[in-house]
Amino acid sequence: MLKLIVGKKGTGKTKLLISMVNDAVAKSDGKVVCIEKGKKLTYDIHHGARLIDTEAYNIAGYDVFFGFLAGVTAGDFDVNEVYVDSVLKICGSDRVKLAEFLDKINRLSEQDNVTFIFTVSADEEELPDTAKKYIA
């Protein structure tokens, strides 16, 4: 399953994501991963979740990020949920590439039985129609 949390900057997307990660840690029977750009969530995310900073791995662009996420799910079969804050900051603002990336992530999600949740700093109207189907 793939879900998007969308909205302009300052609409509470990250706060919602933090709450979802912490709830998942408390309830999940598998591992929970949270991915961010920069180290801003260190003190907000429960220590039971694996917190990964994309800057530490020089991740930029949709293809590189897809490979990284595929590696996370392939490397540990106990990963049940992956939360990503600010996908546009990590990969870039090209909305067409975002939609293509999301379709690939959705297939990965189904293949590996992992739930992916992304925050996207954009209004729903700014997203391609093919990406809107993933909005939570």
MOQUITA-V486991 format. One record per run of one state. SS is the DSSP state (2 for helix, 1 for strand, 0 for the rest). FROM is the first residue (numbers start at 1). LEN is the number of residues. Records with the same first field share a line. If there is no record, write none. Layout:
SS: FROM-LEN  FROM-LEN
This chain:
0: 1-1  8-5  28-3  37-13  58-4  76-3  85-2  92-3  113-2  123-1  127-2  133-2  136-1
1: 2-6  31-6  50-4  79-6  115-8  135-1
2: 13-15  54-4  62-14  87-5  95-18  124-3  129-4
